[in-house]
Structure formats: structure tokens, C-alpha cells
Amino acid sequence: MNTQSDTFRWNQISRRFMAMLAVLLLAGCATPASTGYTGSGPAATEVLGEWKRADRLYARGDLRRAKEGYEMVLEREPGNNEVLFRLANIAYYMQNPAEARELYARVLDSGSVDPQLFYNRAALNLTEAYDDLSRYAQEVGPGNLTPEIRAVMAAIERMSGQRPPINDKAGTAPSGRGE
């Protein structure tokens, strides 16, 4: 490595990457949990209908309209982890990492230990780590990257291009990245 700054950056990236890798390995060991919807009455029917409509829009890749539907459901059920999780996924797909991070944190703060939540947060972190490393490579030039940084970037790329996939509880990832 060339400088103390490079060493410091590499140590930060290395620790973050190893922690995320551990989470990714553990995420495949459990079955996803589902909270479901338990409301009743006319208002509940409306909420459930909107939720189903949002699910269909999400599956078709119409993320903007699906987000609107899920937000309506969330207004009526502020603690609905399934909807928060789906909104976080939409934020991820629409490349809004700050919103995705905040929504995943809300699900985590509710006490959820769903492995898909941890996997998706790790995928978000890996995406941001790759973006950071790419910006760093542009600054210093690709020929000046350390072998360790090249190895981390290559490992992330092997996972699935430059944007690791996230898991979806319903098993229906959006067919497109509609906005």
C-alpha cells in the first residue's frame, strides 16, 4: 500500500466487507418469517385490497405506483413490517440507498430477526461499498489500486454484476426497475 490513508481505507473496507460476508452466509440458513395482515371490517378490506394491488404492481415492476399503494397501507398500519420491508426493497431498486437504509432500520428496530432483512441490508451495504470503491478507483486511477481493493471489487462483481440482488419475502422480485 502506498500511504497510511490507503491502509486506513483498506482496513475500514475490509472489516465492513467481512462483516457483510458473514451476514450473507448466515442469511441462507433460516426460513423467512411473515407477519401477514390480521385486520377486519370495511376499512381492513380496503387496506387489504390496496395491499394486493400494490403487490401486483410491484411484481410487474411498476415500482412508483406500487410504492404509492404500500404507503397508503402503511398510513393505516404504521407498524406493518411486511409493507416496510417492501418499501425498503423498492427504495433499493430505485437506487435510493438512504431511504432503503432507513426503512430496513425501522423493520430491524421493531425486533425483526428475519434473515432476509439482514441479507438485504448486506446487499445494500455491498452495493454502496462497490460504489465507493469505484469512485476511489476513478480518483487514483485503476492502475493504482491495491490488489486487496481489486479483490474486493471482483468478489462483489461475481455475486451478481455490480448490484447484488435482494430477497423478497413473497418470492416475486419486480420484473423491471420501473420508476
C-alpha positions, 0 to 999 in steps of 0.5 A, a space after each residue: 500500500 502506498 500511504 497510511 490513508 490507503 491502509 486506513 481505507 483498506 482496513 475500514 473496507 475490509 472489516 465492513 466487507 467481512 462483516 457483510 460476508 458473514 451476514 450473507 452466509 448466515 442469511 441462507 440458513 433460516 426460513 423467512 418469517 411473515 407477519 401477514 395482515 390480521 385486520 377486519 371490517 370495511 376499512 381492513 378490506 380496503 387496506 387489504 385490497 390496496 395491499 394486493 394491488 400494490 403487490 401486483 404492481 410491484 411484481 410487474 415492476 411498476 415500482 412508483 405506483 406500487 410504492 404509492 399503494 404500500 404507503 397508503 397501507 402503511 398510513 393505516 398500519 404504521 407498524 406493518 413490517 411486511 409493507 416496510 420491508 417492501 418499501 425498503 426493497 423498492 427504495 433499493 431498486 430505485 437506487 435510493 440507498 438512504 431511504 432503503 437504509 432507513 426503512 430496513 432500520 425501522 423493520 430491524 428496530 421493531 425486533 425483526 430477526 428475519 434473515 432476509 432483512 439482514 441479507 438485504 441490508 448486506 446487499 445494500 451495504 455491498 452495493 454502496 461499498 462497490 460504489 465507493 470503491 469505484 469512485 476511489 478507483 476513478 480518483 487514483 486511477 485503476 492502475 493504482 489500486 491495491 490488489 486487496 481493493 481489486 479483490 474486493 471489487 471482483 468478489 462483489 462483481 461475481 455475486 451478481 454484476 455490480 448490484 447484488 440482488 435482494 430477497 423478497 419475502 413473497 418470492 416475486 422480485 419486480 420484473 423491471 426497475 420501473 420508476 
